Amino acid sequence: MTTPVILVTGATSIVGRYLLPLLAAQEYQVIAISRHPHDGGSAGWVCTDITTGPIPPEARDAEILIHLAPLPTLIPLLQGGALSAVRRVIAIGTTSVFTKADTRASDERDTIAAQREAERSLAASGEIAGFRWTLFRPTLVYDGTHDKNIVHIMRFIARFGFFPVVKPASGLRQPLHAADLAWACASVLDKPLTEAKSYNLAGGQVLSYREMVEQVFHSLGKQPRFVAVHPWIYRAALTILNMYPRYRYMKPEMAQRMNMDMVFDIAAARRDFGFSPKPFRLYSL
């Protein structure tokens, strides 16, 4: 029996770094697509931008697509006709469609609207084109090296020795390690029970925002040191930082979210494909 060809988009993403070795270990033939040049491992690498460039000929026989690139880029990719051989799609969305549903930031509202439309289009396209799909919505994906959320906190603490919070910083979190999300992608390829379903994925430990940051301190060999900041001052500081391209992802709304619960039930994922994520763990930079 011929091993199916798997196309992985966004292959140099934080999840791709963990997924490609898993697929190689299962002896899949992998074609990895990224906007950034890369050469290494057993995958065949193609450097292209899927939003503007043509699908390379070597990718057009792929039977499985694991889409790690932003979800809204998936539908044009599938509807273009170049991937007509695809019969199985694993796609990554975000739990932000729930946690940021009431955001006041216009760019976040646009992003969430695009995510929701992409989710609807994925299901509709699956019925029309006849491919089997599974959607994962992860929350707070990290690895302590390549992510933006936890690494930002680590670098701030390493530089200044403290971390500012809006008291009591009690919002609950379930950080999900990128390796666990990669495992989920690889594990459902041959699980019919997961087809035409969406799963919210979260880590194996629930902890408050403050407790999460305390673990960051400990990973750096430092005693936790917090500075309480009034919400409007925190928002003002984030508003200023957001003006710089490097910190464009930092929104004023992050201040209030420190005290907002962002936890999700992963029972369906445990039941359907044995999802068993690790508790929150970090290692020194």
Residue frames as qw, qx, qy, qz and C-alpha x, y, z in Angstrom:
[[0.000, 0.887, 0.462, 0.000, 0.00, 0.00, 0.00],
 [0.413, 0.484, -0.021, 0.771, 1.39, 3.41, -0.99],
 [0.317, -0.480, -0.449, 0.684, 2.01, 5.83, 1.85],
 [0.182, 0.885, 0.404, 0.145, -0.13, 8.96, 1.31],
 [0.416, 0.301, -0.064, 0.856, 1.57, 12.26, 0.62],
 [0.281, -0.789, -0.456, 0.301, 1.00, 14.86, 3.34],
 [0.285, 0.601, 0.063, 0.744, 1.20, 18.56, 2.57],
 [0.447, -0.626, -0.420, 0.481, 2.04, 20.74, 5.59],
 [0.200, 0.769, 0.117, 0.596, 1.55, 24.50, 5.24],
 [0.337, -0.841, 0.206, -0.371, 3.11, 26.88, 7.74],
 [0.925, -0.016, -0.342, 0.166, 5.74, 24.22, 8.27],
 [0.468, 0.273, -0.427, 0.724, 8.25, 26.49, 10.06],
 [0.451, -0.656, -0.038, -0.604, 5.62, 27.60, 12.59],
 [0.312, -0.491, 0.671, -0.460, 5.94, 26.73, 16.25],
 [0.860, 0.004, 0.390, -0.329, 3.73, 23.64, 15.72],
 [0.800, 0.545, -0.243, -0.071, 5.49, 22.63, 12.51],
 [0.107, 0.669, -0.695, 0.240, 8.78, 22.30, 14.37],
 [0.460, -0.225, 0.783, -0.353, 7.27, 19.46, 16.41],
 [0.820, 0.322, 0.248, -0.404, 4.93, 17.99, 13.79],
 [0.605, 0.622, -0.459, -0.189, 7.43, 17.23, 11.01],
 [0.032, 0.425, -0.888, 0.170, 9.55, 14.85, 13.13],
 [0.600, 0.064, 0.656, -0.453, 6.36, 13.01, 14.19],
 [0.781, 0.510, 0.023, -0.360, 5.29, 12.51, 10.58],
 [0.390, 0.624, -0.675, -0.047, 8.79, 11.40, 9.62],
 [0.266, -0.286, 0.869, -0.304, 8.75, 8.81, 12.40],
 [0.695, 0.279, 0.546, -0.375, 5.51, 7.43, 10.95],
 [0.418, -0.081, 0.717, 0.552, 7.22, 7.26, 7.53],
 [0.418, 0.792, 0.405, -0.184, 4.82, 9.59, 5.77],
 [0.493, 0.268, 0.294, 0.773, 6.01, 11.33, 2.63],
 [0.128, -0.818, -0.358, 0.431, 5.85, 15.01, 3.58],
 [0.376, 0.508, 0.212, 0.746, 5.95, 18.16, 1.49],
 [0.335, -0.647, -0.388, 0.564, 6.53, 21.15, 3.75],
 [0.269, 0.694, 0.283, 0.605, 5.58, 24.63, 2.59],
 [0.388, -0.702, -0.264, 0.536, 6.78, 27.84, 4.21],
 [0.281, 0.954, 0.043, 0.094, 7.42, 31.44, 3.24],
 [0.267, -0.840, 0.470, 0.051, 10.84, 31.12, 4.86],
 [0.635, 0.477, -0.606, -0.039, 13.67, 29.13, 3.22],
 [0.676, -0.460, 0.520, -0.247, 14.44, 25.89, 5.01],
 [0.712, 0.376, -0.584, -0.107, 16.44, 22.80, 4.30],
 [0.063, -0.364, 0.836, -0.405, 16.63, 19.89, 6.64],
 [0.622, 0.033, 0.628, -0.467, 14.94, 16.74, 7.87],
 [0.373, 0.101, 0.882, 0.269, 13.22, 14.19, 5.70],
 [0.392, 0.731, 0.462, -0.314, 10.52, 16.51, 4.33],
 [0.464, 0.355, 0.405, 0.704, 10.63, 17.98, 0.87],
 [0.126, -0.631, -0.293, 0.708, 10.71, 21.74, 1.40],
 [0.299, 0.593, 0.466, 0.584, 9.08, 24.32, -0.84],
 [0.185, -0.392, -0.245, 0.867, 9.51, 28.05, -0.22],
 [0.025, -0.408, -0.535, -0.739, 6.40, 29.91, -1.36],
 [0.238, 0.102, 0.407, -0.876, 3.64, 32.18, -0.09],
 [0.137, 0.343, 0.922, 0.113, 0.37, 30.25, -0.38],
 [0.170, 0.728, 0.445, -0.493, -1.63, 33.50, -0.35],
 [0.268, 0.792, -0.187, -0.515, 0.01, 34.87, -3.49],
 [0.049, 0.487, -0.794, -0.359, 2.11, 32.22, -5.17],
 [0.786, 0.114, -0.420, -0.439, 1.02, 29.15, -7.17],
 [0.854, -0.337, 0.370, -0.143, 0.86, 25.73, -5.57],
 [0.010, -0.581, 0.763, 0.284, 4.06, 23.90, -6.55],
 [0.718, 0.191, -0.527, -0.413, 3.55, 20.89, -8.86],
 [0.376, 0.155, -0.879, 0.248, 5.03, 18.46, -6.33],
 [0.210, 0.035, 0.644, -0.734, 2.25, 19.36, -3.87],
 [0.563, 0.099, -0.194, -0.797, -0.67, 18.70, -6.17],
 [0.650, -0.018, -0.737, -0.185, -0.79, 14.96, -5.55],
 [0.027, -0.174, 0.730, -0.660, -1.08, 15.38, -1.80],
 [0.443, -0.401, -0.750, -0.284, -3.95, 13.39, -0.32],
 [0.499, -0.670, -0.465, 0.293, -3.70, 14.89, 3.17],
 [0.194, 0.659, -0.063, 0.724, -3.37, 18.57, 4.08],
 [0.520, -0.582, -0.440, 0.445, -2.31, 19.73, 7.54],
 [0.189, 0.759, 0.150, 0.604, -2.85, 23.46, 7.51],
 [0.555, -0.456, -0.363, 0.594, -0.76, 25.20, 10.18],
 [0.162, 0.199, 0.143, 0.956, -0.92, 28.56, 8.41],
 [0.280, 0.150, 0.363, -0.876, -3.67, 31.03, 9.47],
 [0.406, 0.348, 0.833, -0.140, -7.09, 29.46, 9.01],
 [0.433, 0.737, 0.184, -0.485, -8.50, 32.18, 6.68],
 [0.161, 0.605, -0.623, -0.469, -5.83, 31.26, 4.09],
 [0.404, -0.036, 0.914, 0.016, -7.16, 27.71, 3.87],
 [0.577, 0.548, 0.529, -0.295, -10.36, 28.19, 1.89],
 [0.437, 0.786, -0.251, -0.356, -8.84, 29.98, -1.13],
 [0.103, -0.494, 0.850, 0.152, -6.19, 27.27, -1.13],
 [0.437, 0.143, 0.883, -0.099, -8.79, 24.49, -1.31],
 [0.519, 0.679, 0.406, -0.324, -11.08, 26.27, -3.75],
 [0.107, 0.722, -0.439, -0.524, -8.32, 27.03, -6.24],
 [0.903, 0.351, -0.064, -0.241, -8.49, 23.54, -7.70],
 [0.369, 0.647, -0.659, 0.109, -4.76, 22.82, -7.38],
 [0.144, -0.284, 0.871, -0.374, -5.31, 20.51, -4.39],
 [0.750, -0.001, -0.211, -0.627, -8.16, 18.47, -5.82],
 [0.662, 0.110, -0.739, 0.050, -6.48, 15.25, -4.70],
 [0.050, -0.252, 0.662, -0.704, -6.80, 16.16, -1.01],
 [0.586, -0.354, -0.643, -0.344, -9.21, 13.90, 0.85],
 [0.628, -0.567, -0.446, 0.291, -8.26, 14.70, 4.46],
 [0.161, 0.687, -0.107, 0.700, -7.77, 18.13, 6.03],
 [0.564, -0.542, -0.444, 0.437, -6.51, 18.96, 9.50],
 [0.174, 0.698, 0.073, 0.691, -6.76, 22.70, 10.23],
 [0.427, -0.294, -0.504, 0.691, -5.81, 24.95, 13.12],
 [0.104, -0.808, -0.306, -0.492, -8.13, 27.72, 14.30],
 [0.209, 0.244, -0.502, 0.803, -8.14, 29.47, 17.67],
 [0.268, -0.577, -0.731, 0.247, -10.19, 29.70, 20.85],
 [0.099, -0.192, -0.076, 0.973, -10.00, 33.47, 20.39],
 [0.255, -0.335, -0.589, -0.690, -13.31, 33.17, 18.55],
 [0.525, -0.628, -0.574, -0.019, -14.73, 32.77, 22.06],
 [0.540, -0.481, -0.294, 0.625, -12.35, 34.71, 24.33],
 [0.172, -0.223, 0.130, 0.951, -12.18, 37.79, 22.10],
 [0.114, 0.568, 0.761, 0.293, -15.80, 37.77, 20.97],
 [0.119, -0.919, -0.371, 0.062, -16.50, 41.08, 22.73],
 [0.570, -0.199, 0.062, 0.795, -13.22, 42.83, 21.94],
 [0.137, 0.901, 0.201, -0.359, -13.29, 46.58, 21.35],
 [0.247, -0.522, 0.533, 0.618, -10.21, 46.48, 19.09],
 [0.668, 0.551, -0.032, -0.499, -11.32, 46.80, 15.47],
 [0.381, 0.523, -0.738, -0.191, -8.46, 44.72, 14.07],
 [0.186, -0.105, 0.940, -0.264, -9.25, 41.93, 16.53],
 [0.618, 0.376, 0.429, -0.541, -12.92, 42.05, 15.52],
 [0.599, 0.588, -0.367, -0.401, -11.90, 41.72, 11.88],
 [0.146, 0.402, -0.904, 0.019, -9.61, 38.80, 12.71],
 [0.374, 0.074, 0.831, -0.404, -12.31, 36.96, 14.66],
 [0.665, 0.491, 0.148, -0.542, -14.87, 37.53, 11.88],
 [0.489, 0.561, -0.611, -0.270, -12.41, 36.08, 9.36],
 [0.067, -0.242, 0.948, -0.195, -11.79, 33.08, 11.62],
 [0.536, 0.244, 0.636, -0.498, -15.50, 32.36, 12.00],
 [0.661, 0.573, -0.129, -0.468, -16.10, 32.66, 8.27],
 [0.303, 0.499, -0.804, -0.111, -13.18, 30.30, 7.60],
 [0.303, -0.058, 0.893, -0.328, -14.66, 27.76, 10.03],
 [0.654, 0.427, 0.377, -0.498, -18.00, 27.88, 8.23],
 [0.560, 0.641, -0.386, -0.355, -16.35, 27.63, 4.83],
 [0.019, -0.401, 0.915, -0.020, -14.25, 24.65, 5.89],
 [0.473, 0.162, 0.803, -0.324, -17.34, 22.62, 6.73],
 [0.627, 0.616, 0.159, -0.449, -19.19, 23.73, 3.60],
 [0.364, 0.662, -0.595, -0.274, -16.21, 23.06, 1.33],
 [0.240, -0.253, 0.932, -0.096, -15.78, 19.62, 2.84],
 [0.611, 0.363, 0.619, -0.335, -19.30, 18.67, 1.84],
 [0.572, 0.734, -0.072, -0.360, -18.94, 20.06, -1.67],
 [0.332, 0.675, -0.649, -0.111, -15.45, 18.74, -2.44],
 [0.949, -0.077, -0.272, -0.142, -15.82, 15.49, -0.53],
 [0.454, 0.375, -0.642, 0.491, -12.86, 15.79, 1.83],
 [0.676, -0.571, -0.459, 0.084, -12.91, 14.81, 5.51],
 [0.178, 0.659, -0.251, 0.686, -11.94, 17.58, 7.89],
 [0.619, -0.560, -0.452, 0.314, -11.02, 18.13, 11.53],
 [0.104, 0.788, -0.081, 0.601, -10.62, 21.55, 13.12],
 [0.621, -0.344, -0.467, 0.526, -8.55, 22.24, 16.22],
 [0.074, -0.881, -0.024, -0.468, -8.98, 25.43, 18.24],
 [0.684, -0.121, -0.460, 0.553, -5.99, 25.65, 20.58],
 [0.259, -0.948, -0.089, -0.162, -5.48, 28.14, 23.39],
 [0.288, -0.876, 0.386, -0.014, -2.22, 29.83, 24.47],
 [0.952, 0.212, -0.068, 0.209, 0.19, 27.66, 22.48],
 [0.179, -0.894, 0.410, -0.028, 3.74, 27.87, 23.84],
 [0.933, 0.070, -0.255, 0.244, 7.07, 26.11, 23.98],
 [0.549, -0.774, 0.044, 0.312, 9.07, 28.74, 25.85],
 [0.541, -0.253, 0.429, 0.678, 11.35, 29.30, 22.87],
 [0.179, 0.168, 0.592, 0.768, 9.41, 30.22, 19.73],
 [0.063, -0.739, -0.664, -0.090, 6.04, 31.48, 20.98],
 [0.107, 0.574, 0.022, 0.811, 5.13, 35.14, 21.47],
 [0.558, -0.706, -0.196, -0.389, 3.12, 34.95, 24.69],
 [0.833, -0.517, -0.056, 0.188, 5.30, 33.12, 27.21],
 [0.707, 0.150, 0.012, 0.691, 8.60, 34.16, 25.64],
 [0.030, 0.728, 0.064, 0.682, 7.56, 37.81, 25.90],
 [0.645, -0.735, -0.024, -0.207, 6.96, 37.33, 29.63],
 [0.892, -0.208, -0.007, 0.402, 10.28, 35.49, 30.02],
 [0.536, 0.393, 0.028, 0.747, 12.25, 38.23, 28.31],
 [0.215, -0.804, -0.048, -0.553, 10.57, 40.99, 30.29],
 [0.779, -0.627, 0.012, -0.022, 11.38, 39.26, 33.58],
 [0.849, 0.007, 0.021, 0.528, 14.93, 38.45, 32.49],
 [0.359, 0.544, 0.038, 0.758, 15.53, 42.11, 31.67],
 [0.216, -0.649, 0.065, -0.726, 13.71, 43.93, 34.46],
 [0.206, 0.110, -0.839, 0.492, 13.44, 41.38, 37.28],
 [0.320, 0.274, 0.613, -0.668, 9.73, 41.98, 37.86],
 [0.027, 0.316, 0.776, 0.545, 6.43, 41.68, 36.00],
 [0.269, 0.027, 0.184, -0.945, 3.54, 44.20, 35.99],
 [0.101, -0.349, -0.920, -0.146, 0.02, 42.88, 36.56],
 [0.418, -0.367, -0.093, -0.826, -3.49, 44.17, 36.99],
 [0.116, -0.085, 0.871, -0.469, -4.50, 42.76, 40.36],
 [0.672, -0.516, 0.527, -0.062, -5.45, 40.13, 41.23],
 [0.316, 0.503, -0.736, -0.324, -4.33, 38.55, 37.90],
 [0.527, -0.084, 0.776, -0.338, -6.65, 35.64, 38.68],
 [0.738, 0.406, -0.172, -0.511, -7.89, 34.80, 35.18],
 [0.799, -0.179, 0.573, 0.022, -7.55, 31.07, 34.59],
 [0.401, 0.657, -0.528, -0.359, -5.30, 29.70, 31.85],
 [0.916, -0.040, 0.400, 0.014, -4.49, 26.31, 30.27],
 [0.138, 0.740, -0.534, -0.386, -1.22, 26.79, 28.33],
 [0.945, 0.230, 0.221, -0.068, -0.88, 24.18, 25.59],
 [0.408, -0.529, 0.578, 0.469, 2.58, 23.02, 24.58],
 [0.494, 0.565, -0.377, -0.543, 3.15, 23.09, 20.82],
 [0.079, 0.264, -0.955, -0.106, 4.33, 19.47, 20.96],
 [0.333, 0.270, 0.825, -0.368, 0.91, 18.37, 22.24],
 [0.528, 0.617, 0.098, -0.575, -0.85, 20.24, 19.45],
 [0.310, 0.517, -0.709, -0.367, 1.50, 18.63, 16.91],
 [0.140, -0.044, 0.982, -0.116, 0.71, 15.21, 18.41],
 [0.493, 0.449, 0.535, -0.519, -3.00, 15.89, 18.01],
 [0.485, 0.621, -0.293, -0.541, -2.54, 16.73, 14.31],
 [0.237, 0.388, -0.870, -0.192, -0.63, 13.51, 13.67],
 [0.215, 0.004, 0.925, -0.313, -2.87, 11.28, 15.77],
 [0.542, 0.434, 0.458, -0.556, -6.20, 12.02, 14.07],
 [0.226, 0.423, -0.610, -0.631, -5.11, 11.31, 10.50],
 [0.376, -0.015, -0.880, -0.290, -6.61, 7.83, 10.63],
 [0.061, 0.254, 0.784, -0.563, -9.36, 8.44, 13.21],
 [0.093, -0.437, -0.657, -0.607, -12.78, 8.50, 11.44],
 [0.316, -0.681, -0.617, 0.236, -14.42, 9.46, 14.73],
 [0.270, -0.541, -0.089, 0.791, -12.78, 12.88, 14.51],
 [0.213, 0.210, 0.558, 0.774, -14.03, 13.73, 11.03],
 [0.163, -0.617, -0.419, -0.646, -16.36, 16.71, 10.52],
 [0.574, -0.711, -0.373, 0.160, -15.70, 17.81, 14.11],
 [0.168, 0.756, -0.258, 0.578, -14.15, 20.79, 15.87],
 [0.758, -0.403, -0.413, 0.305, -12.18, 20.42, 19.09],
 [0.138, -0.919, 0.223, -0.295, -11.09, 23.03, 21.61],
 [0.854, 0.036, -0.362, 0.371, -7.60, 22.03, 22.75],
 [0.239, -0.874, 0.248, -0.344, -5.94, 23.21, 25.95],
 [0.292, 0.479, -0.762, 0.323, -3.11, 22.16, 28.21],
 [0.654, -0.238, -0.718, 0.031, -3.19, 19.65, 31.02],
 [0.385, -0.329, -0.533, 0.678, -3.11, 22.16, 33.87],
 [0.079, -0.848, -0.343, -0.397, -5.41, 24.98, 34.92],
 [0.519, -0.345, -0.300, 0.722, -3.68, 27.84, 36.70],
 [0.044, 0.929, 0.253, -0.266, -4.25, 31.53, 37.25],
 [0.498, 0.805, -0.088, 0.311, -2.43, 34.14, 35.19],
 [0.263, -0.838, 0.423, -0.221, -0.38, 35.02, 38.27],
 [0.827, -0.296, 0.478, 0.026, 0.52, 31.37, 38.91],
 [0.822, 0.494, 0.160, 0.232, 1.53, 31.00, 35.27],
 [0.268, 0.866, -0.252, 0.340, 3.88, 33.97, 35.52],
 [0.581, -0.671, 0.439, -0.138, 5.25, 32.66, 38.83],
 [0.921, 0.019, 0.347, 0.175, 6.34, 29.52, 36.99],
 [0.584, 0.737, -0.040, 0.338, 8.09, 31.71, 34.43],
 [0.204, -0.863, 0.385, -0.255, 10.04, 33.37, 37.27],
 [0.790, -0.399, 0.465, -0.025, 11.04, 29.98, 38.67],
 [0.884, 0.367, 0.194, 0.216, 12.16, 28.73, 35.23],
 [0.393, 0.794, -0.182, 0.427, 14.57, 31.67, 35.14],
 [0.653, -0.100, -0.502, 0.559, 15.86, 30.94, 38.64],
 [0.001, -0.321, 0.159, -0.933, 14.22, 34.08, 40.06],
 [0.008, 0.391, 0.764, -0.513, 11.86, 34.72, 42.94],
 [0.098, 0.687, 0.610, 0.382, 8.47, 36.03, 41.74],
 [0.174, -0.383, -0.219, 0.880, 8.25, 39.80, 41.95],
 [0.158, 0.654, 0.649, 0.355, 5.06, 41.50, 40.81],
 [0.059, -0.159, -0.133, 0.976, 4.24, 45.18, 40.50],
 [0.208, 0.644, 0.722, -0.144, 0.55, 46.05, 40.67],
 [0.095, -0.031, 0.298, 0.949, -0.46, 48.54, 37.98],
 [0.421, 0.438, 0.404, -0.684, -3.77, 50.37, 37.73],
 [0.627, 0.404, 0.652, 0.136, -5.80, 49.07, 34.75],
 [0.387, 0.908, 0.144, -0.070, -5.91, 52.42, 32.92],
 [0.155, -0.806, 0.512, 0.252, -2.12, 52.84, 33.24],
 [0.567, -0.110, 0.785, 0.227, -1.57, 49.33, 31.92],
 [0.565, 0.648, 0.509, 0.049, -3.93, 50.01, 29.02],
 [0.170, 0.960, -0.119, -0.188, -2.18, 53.29, 28.24],
 [0.330, -0.603, 0.668, 0.285, 1.23, 51.62, 28.20],
 [0.579, 0.159, 0.774, 0.200, 0.00, 48.85, 25.89],
 [0.444, 0.837, 0.301, -0.108, -1.63, 51.42, 23.61],
 [0.021, 0.886, -0.386, -0.257, 1.73, 53.13, 23.17],
 [0.435, -0.340, 0.798, 0.239, 3.60, 49.87, 22.59],
 [0.628, 0.442, 0.641, -0.008, 1.01, 48.81, 20.03],
 [0.343, 0.891, -0.051, -0.294, 2.07, 51.72, 17.85],
 [0.058, -0.649, 0.712, 0.261, 5.39, 50.00, 17.16],
 [0.753, 0.266, -0.478, -0.365, 5.39, 47.16, 14.57],
 [0.322, 0.265, -0.871, 0.259, 7.40, 44.89, 16.85],
 [0.093, 0.125, 0.790, -0.594, 4.67, 45.06, 19.50],
 [0.412, -0.051, -0.361, -0.835, 1.65, 45.23, 17.22],
 [0.550, -0.239, -0.787, -0.147, 0.25, 42.04, 18.78],
 [0.257, -0.248, -0.651, 0.670, 0.10, 43.72, 22.21],
 [0.183, -0.597, -0.480, -0.617, -3.39, 45.14, 22.64],
 [0.211, -0.390, 0.364, -0.819, -4.77, 47.37, 25.43],
 [0.818, -0.248, -0.182, -0.486, -7.40, 44.67, 26.02],
 [0.686, 0.141, -0.661, 0.270, -4.64, 42.42, 27.39],
 [0.050, -0.329, 0.531, -0.780, -4.87, 44.34, 30.66],
 [0.685, -0.159, 0.202, -0.682, -8.44, 43.25, 31.41],
 [0.866, 0.137, -0.433, -0.209, -7.80, 39.72, 30.12],
 [0.229, 0.367, -0.783, 0.447, -5.41, 39.06, 33.00],
 [0.324, -0.011, 0.685, -0.653, -8.54, 38.64, 35.11],
 [0.755, 0.224, -0.130, -0.603, -10.63, 36.82, 32.50],
 [0.692, -0.158, 0.704, -0.033, -10.96, 33.04, 32.58],
 [0.559, 0.537, -0.463, -0.430, -9.81, 31.34, 29.37],
 [0.330, -0.224, 0.913, -0.089, -10.35, 27.64, 30.06],
 [0.652, 0.231, -0.396, -0.604, -11.88, 24.99, 27.85],
 [0.832, -0.120, 0.480, -0.252, -13.33, 21.53, 28.22],
 [0.265, 0.531, -0.736, -0.326, -11.10, 19.00, 26.41],
 [0.647, -0.059, 0.703, -0.289, -13.18, 15.93, 27.31],
 [0.809, 0.516, 0.109, -0.259, -14.23, 15.33, 23.68],
 [0.435, 0.713, -0.549, 0.005, -10.60, 15.28, 22.53],
 [0.301, -0.411, 0.823, -0.251, -9.66, 12.90, 25.35],
 [0.747, 0.163, 0.553, -0.332, -12.52, 10.59, 24.38],
 [0.764, 0.607, 0.046, -0.216, -12.18, 10.64, 20.60],
 [0.744, 0.550, -0.310, 0.217, -8.41, 10.42, 20.13],
 [0.835, -0.309, -0.262, 0.371, -6.77, 10.04, 23.52],
 [0.226, 0.749, -0.145, 0.606, -5.61, 13.63, 23.88],
 [0.729, -0.588, -0.253, 0.242, -3.54, 13.87, 27.07],
 [0.327, 0.804, -0.156, 0.472, -1.65, 17.19, 27.21],
 [0.603, -0.022, -0.479, 0.638, 1.20, 17.94, 29.58],
 [0.300, -0.858, -0.307, 0.283, 0.95, 20.36, 32.51],
 [0.242, 0.950, -0.105, 0.169, 2.60, 23.76, 32.10],
 [0.798, -0.394, 0.143, 0.433, 6.38, 23.39, 32.17],
 [0.351, 0.921, -0.153, 0.074, 9.19, 25.71, 31.18],
 [0.839, -0.154, 0.015, 0.522, 12.93, 25.50, 30.89],
 [0.248, -0.742, 0.083, 0.618, 15.48, 28.30, 31.02],
 [0.556, 0.821, -0.044, -0.125, 16.22, 30.27, 27.87]]
